[in-house]
């Protein structure tokens, strides 16, 4: 009885905290429906003019596509690097491995402004400022730790005896990796890919430092829209961003749920 009550209270406080964190972002929805040409709350009159501008303006559409290309490339690179690092550190399992893991997680600890200045100083002599390659590399560095965390979590529940059985039956390391390890940790890999995509899609601080005119991502256009003319189209773009992020999170949750459901009969 007490255990059930404690779980219910924990669930209640978790949802309350989540609502507290999400509520400020939800303000973007009514603001995006204002009929006025500046940021304001609608009063009895609503309009979709700002969504129409968002999906018909060449500038906004160009920023959408640029952000999508950069986020997809970042997700692919970060997933490959983060998964490889997680598996390598899982195999090492030593103090040195833990030190390396802590070093690889530094991008999550270092303030974004510090990372932005470091990328700028590094990319200037390399000619990567205001290029797709520069932004993709920078975002990959920032997103790879997220993949490392999710894949490491999946590996923590992986049974090493499966790998030993595969190798004892004559499978090569690559075959074991492809047919035994990766299928078992697929939810962690997919979750990491989704988190890497979202991290790149929403990133603004580093983008402001290493992009100018050739690369103009959606968060940067939203930043300029607020700073220069308080265009309500920014609120419409925010609603779209929030929707896309929620879709990806729901997709990740569905994938994890299906994986658990498919694993349950085997465990039983």
BAGUSE-719878 format. One record per residue (C-alpha): x, z, y. Coordinates in steps of 0.05 Angstrom, whole numbers. Layout:
<mipa x="X" z="Z" y="Y"/>
...
// end
This chain:
<mipa x="0" z="0" y="0"/>
<mipa x="54" z="21" y="49"/>
<mipa x="97" z="-38" y="28"/>
<mipa x="40" z="-87" y="41"/>
<mipa x="26" z="-56" y="109"/>
<mipa x="100" z="-60" y="128"/>
<mipa x="103" z="-133" y="109"/>
<mipa x="40" z="-147" y="150"/>
<mipa x="70" z="-112" y="211"/>
<mipa x="135" z="-150" y="203"/>
<mipa x="98" z="-215" y="200"/>
<mipa x="56" z="-196" y="261"/>
<mipa x="118" z="-179" y="302"/>
<mipa x="154" z="-242" y="279"/>
<mipa x="96" z="-286" y="303"/>
<mipa x="91" z="-246" y="368"/>
<mipa x="165" z="-256" y="382"/>
<mipa x="160" z="-330" y="365"/>
<mipa x="102" z="-337" y="413"/>
<mipa x="141" z="-301" y="467"/>
<mipa x="200" z="-349" y="458"/>
<mipa x="157" z="-412" y="455"/>
<mipa x="106" z="-397" y="509"/>
<mipa x="149" z="-418" y="569"/>
<mipa x="159" z="-487" y="538"/>
<mipa x="84" z="-496" y="529"/>
<mipa x="76" z="-497" y="605"/>
<mipa x="101" z="-569" y="602"/>
<mipa x="36" z="-592" y="570"/>
<mipa x="-13" z="-576" y="628"/>
<mipa x="39" z="-597" y="680"/>
<mipa x="47" z="-665" y="646"/>
<mipa x="-28" z="-676" y="656"/>
<mipa x="-28" z="-665" y="731"/>
<mipa x="-55" z="-724" y="772"/>
<mipa x="-6" z="-708" y="829"/>
<mipa x="62" z="-738" y="840"/>
<mipa x="99" z="-673" y="838"/>
<mipa x="105" z="-615" y="790"/>
<mipa x="41" z="-574" y="793"/>
<mipa x="-14" z="-545" y="750"/>
<mipa x="-77" z="-589" y="745"/>
<mipa x="-139" z="-559" y="777"/>
<mipa x="-201" z="-589" y="745"/>
<mipa x="-173" z="-659" y="743"/>
<mipa x="-126" z="-688" y="690"/>
<mipa x="-88" z="-753" y="684"/>
<mipa x="-44" z="-789" y="633"/>
<mipa x="-8" z="-829" y="687"/>
<mipa x="58" z="-794" y="674"/>
<mipa x="56" z="-808" y="600"/>
<mipa x="40" z="-880" y="617"/>
<mipa x="101" z="-882" y="662"/>
<mipa x="143" z="-850" y="608"/>
<mipa x="127" z="-903" y="556"/>
<mipa x="127" z="-963" y="603"/>
<mipa x="187" z="-949" y="648"/>
<mipa x="249" z="-987" y="627"/>
<mipa x="293" z="-929" y="651"/>
<mipa x="257" z="-877" y="610"/>
<mipa x="252" z="-921" y="548"/>
<mipa x="326" z="-937" y="553"/>
<mipa x="342" z="-863" y="555"/>
<mipa x="298" z="-852" y="494"/>
<mipa x="335" z="-904" y="454"/>
<mipa x="403" z="-881" y="476"/>
<mipa x="387" z="-809" y="457"/>
<mipa x="360" z="-832" y="390"/>
<mipa x="421" z="-874" y="373"/>
<mipa x="469" z="-819" y="393"/>
<mipa x="429" z="-765" y="356"/>
<mipa x="424" z="-807" y="292"/>
<mipa x="499" z="-823" y="292"/>
<mipa x="515" z="-751" y="307"/>
<mipa x="470" z="-727" y="251"/>
<mipa x="503" z="-774" y="201"/>
<mipa x="574" z="-754" y="220"/>
<mipa x="560" z="-680" y="227"/>
<mipa x="524" z="-678" y="159"/>
<mipa x="582" z="-713" y="124"/>
<mipa x="635" z="-668" y="156"/>
<mipa x="595" z="-603" y="152"/>
<mipa x="577" z="-615" y="79"/>
<mipa x="649" z="-632" y="60"/>
<mipa x="675" z="-570" y="96"/>
<mipa x="623" z="-525" y="64"/>
<mipa x="639" z="-550" y="-6"/>
<mipa x="714" z="-545" y="6"/>
<mipa x="709" z="-474" y="32"/>
<mipa x="662" z="-455" y="-25"/>
<mipa x="715" z="-479" y="-75"/>
<mipa x="772" z="-441" y="-40"/>
<mipa x="734" z="-374" y="-33"/>
<mipa x="793" z="-335" y="-4"/>
<mipa x="810" z="-298" y="60"/>
<mipa x="843" z="-361" y="86"/>
<mipa x="779" z="-399" y="73"/>
<mipa x="739" z="-347" y="111"/>
<mipa x="788" z="-352" y="170"/>
<mipa x="779" z="-428" y="169"/>
<mipa x="703" z="-419" y="167"/>
<mipa x="705" z="-373" y="227"/>
<mipa x="748" z="-424" y="265"/>
<mipa x="700" z="-481" y="249"/>
<mipa x="641" z="-439" y="275"/>
<mipa x="674" z="-429" y="343"/>
<mipa x="633" z="-485" y="376"/>
<mipa x="572" z="-441" y="366"/>
<mipa x="606" z="-383" y="402"/>
<mipa x="643" z="-417" y="459"/>
<mipa x="599" z="-426" y="521"/>
<mipa x="576" z="-498" y="529"/>
<mipa x="608" z="-504" y="598"/>
<mipa x="676" z="-488" y="568"/>
<mipa x="666" z="-539" y="513"/>
<mipa x="645" z="-590" y="565"/>
<mipa x="708" z="-580" y="607"/>
<mipa x="751" z="-584" y="544"/>
<mipa x="718" z="-649" y="522"/>
<mipa x="727" z="-678" y="592"/>
<mipa x="801" z="-660" y="594"/>
<mipa x="811" z="-690" y="525"/>
<mipa x="770" z="-753" y="533"/>
<mipa x="797" z="-776" y="601"/>
<mipa x="865" z="-801" y="576"/>
<mipa x="831" z="-830" y="514"/>
<mipa x="782" z="-872" y="555"/>
<mipa x="721" z="-841" y="521"/>
<mipa x="686" z="-817" y="584"/>
<mipa x="617" z="-849" y="594"/>
<mipa x="618" z="-882" y="525"/>
<mipa x="574" z="-876" y="463"/>
<mipa x="635" z="-859" y="421"/>
<mipa x="654" z="-802" y="467"/>
<mipa x="585" z="-770" y="466"/>
<mipa x="577" z="-779" y="391"/>
<mipa x="645" z="-746" y="378"/>
<mipa x="629" z="-689" y="425"/>
<mipa x="560" z="-677" y="396"/>
<mipa x="588" z="-681" y="325"/>
<mipa x="637" z="-625" y="340"/>
<mipa x="579" z="-583" y="368"/>
<mipa x="531" z="-599" y="311"/>
<mipa x="577" z="-595" y="250"/>
<mipa x="577" z="-518" y="248"/>
<mipa x="501" z="-520" y="240"/>
<mipa x="509" z="-563" y="178"/>
<mipa x="565" z="-518" y="153"/>
<mipa x="518" z="-458" y="157"/>
<mipa x="458" z="-489" y="122"/>
<mipa x="500" z="-521" y="66"/>
<mipa x="540" z="-457" y="56"/>
<mipa x="474" z="-420" y="48"/>
<mipa x="451" z="-468" y="-6"/>
<mipa x="518" z="-463" y="-41"/>
<mipa x="511" z="-388" y="-43"/>
<mipa x="454" z="-397" y="-92"/>
<mipa x="487" z="-451" y="-133"/>
<mipa x="507" z="-432" y="-204"/>
<mipa x="581" z="-450" y="-216"/>
<mipa x="568" z="-456" y="-290"/>
<mipa x="531" z="-521" y="-277"/>
<mipa x="594" z="-551" y="-249"/>
<mipa x="636" z="-523" y="-307"/>
<mipa x="587" z="-553" y="-357"/>
<mipa x="590" z="-621" y="-323"/>
<mipa x="666" z="-621" y="-324"/>
<mipa x="669" z="-597" y="-396"/>
<mipa x="626" z="-657" y="-416"/>
<mipa x="677" z="-705" y="-387"/>
<mipa x="648" z="-718" y="-318"/>
<mipa x="697" z="-732" y="-262"/>
<mipa x="698" z="-690" y="-199"/>
<mipa x="663" z="-745" y="-160"/>
<mipa x="609" z="-753" y="-213"/>
<mipa x="599" z="-677" y="-215"/>
<mipa x="594" z="-676" y="-140"/>
<mipa x="544" z="-733" y="-138"/>
<mipa x="500" z="-715" y="-196"/>
<mipa x="504" z="-639" y="-200"/>
<mipa x="526" z="-605" y="-135"/>
<mipa x="494" z="-650" y="-82"/>
<mipa x="425" z="-653" y="-115"/>
<mipa x="426" z="-577" y="-121"/>
<mipa x="442" z="-566" y="-47"/>
<mipa x="400" z="-623" y="-20"/>
<mipa x="353" z="-578" y="20"/>
<mipa x="412" z="-547" y="57"/>
<mipa x="442" z="-616" y="71"/>
<mipa x="375" z="-643" y="97"/>
<mipa x="364" z="-581" y="139"/>
<mipa x="433" z="-588" y="169"/>
<mipa x="421" z="-661" y="185"/>
<mipa x="356" z="-643" y="220"/>
<mipa x="389" z="-587" y="260"/>
<mipa x="446" z="-634" y="279"/>
<mipa x="397" z="-686" y="303"/>
<mipa x="359" z="-636" y="345"/>
<mipa x="423" z="-606" y="374"/>
<mipa x="447" z="-675" y="397"/>
<mipa x="378" z="-697" y="420"/>
<mipa x="370" z="-636" y="466"/>
<mipa x="443" z="-628" y="489"/>
<mipa x="453" z="-632" y="565"/>
<mipa x="514" z="-591" y="588"/>
<mipa x="568" z="-632" y="553"/>
<mipa x="530" z="-696" y="569"/>
<mipa x="532" z="-682" y="643"/>
<mipa x="608" z="-676" y="641"/>
<mipa x="626" z="-736" y="599"/>
<mipa x="573" z="-788" y="617"/>
<mipa x="562" z="-822" y="683"/>
<mipa x="523" z="-888" y="688"/>
<mipa x="534" z="-929" y="624"/>
<mipa x="505" z="-875" y="578"/>
<mipa x="442" z="-841" y="606"/>
<mipa x="409" z="-797" y="553"/>
<mipa x="339" z="-770" y="558"/>
<mipa x="359" z="-698" y="575"/>
<mipa x="404" z="-723" y="631"/>
<mipa x="348" z="-765" y="660"/>
<mipa x="302" z="-705" y="656"/>
<mipa x="355" z="-663" y="692"/>
<mipa x="360" z="-714" y="748"/>
<mipa x="284" z="-719" y="752"/>
<mipa x="279" z="-645" y="766"/>
<mipa x="339" z="-641" y="812"/>
<mipa x="323" z="-701" y="856"/>
<mipa x="248" z="-711" y="862"/>
<mipa x="211" z="-662" y="814"/>
<mipa x="178" z="-720" y="778"/>
<mipa x="121" z="-696" y="731"/>
<mipa x="144" z="-749" y="683"/>
<mipa x="197" z="-698" y="664"/>
<mipa x="142" z="-653" y="638"/>
<mipa x="113" z="-711" y="597"/>
<mipa x="182" z="-724" y="568"/>
<mipa x="188" z="-649" y="552"/>
<mipa x="123" z="-652" y="514"/>
<mipa x="149" z="-710" y="473"/>
<mipa x="214" z="-674" y="460"/>
<mipa x="178" z="-612" y="437"/>
<mipa x="133" z="-653" y="392"/>
<mipa x="191" z="-690" y="359"/>
<mipa x="228" z="-624" y="348"/>
<mipa x="166" z="-593" y="316"/>
<mipa x="158" z="-654" y="271"/>
<mipa x="229" z="-648" y="246"/>
<mipa x="222" z="-573" y="234"/>
<mipa x="158" z="-584" y="195"/>
<mipa x="191" z="-639" y="155"/>
<mipa x="249" z="-592" y="138"/>
<mipa x="200" z="-537" y="117"/>
<mipa x="162" z="-586" y="73"/>
<mipa x="226" z="-610" y="40"/>
<mipa x="248" z="-538" y="26"/>
<mipa x="179" z="-519" y="-1"/>
<mipa x="178" z="-579" y="-48"/>
<mipa x="248" z="-563" y="-72"/>
<mipa x="228" z="-491" y="-88"/>
<mipa x="165" z="-515" y="-123"/>
<mipa x="204" z="-565" y="-166"/>
<mipa x="257" z="-512" y="-182"/>
<mipa x="207" z="-459" y="-204"/>
<mipa x="188" z="-491" y="-271"/>
<mipa x="261" z="-497" y="-291"/>
<mipa x="275" z="-425" y="-272"/>
<mipa x="216" z="-402" y="-312"/>
// end
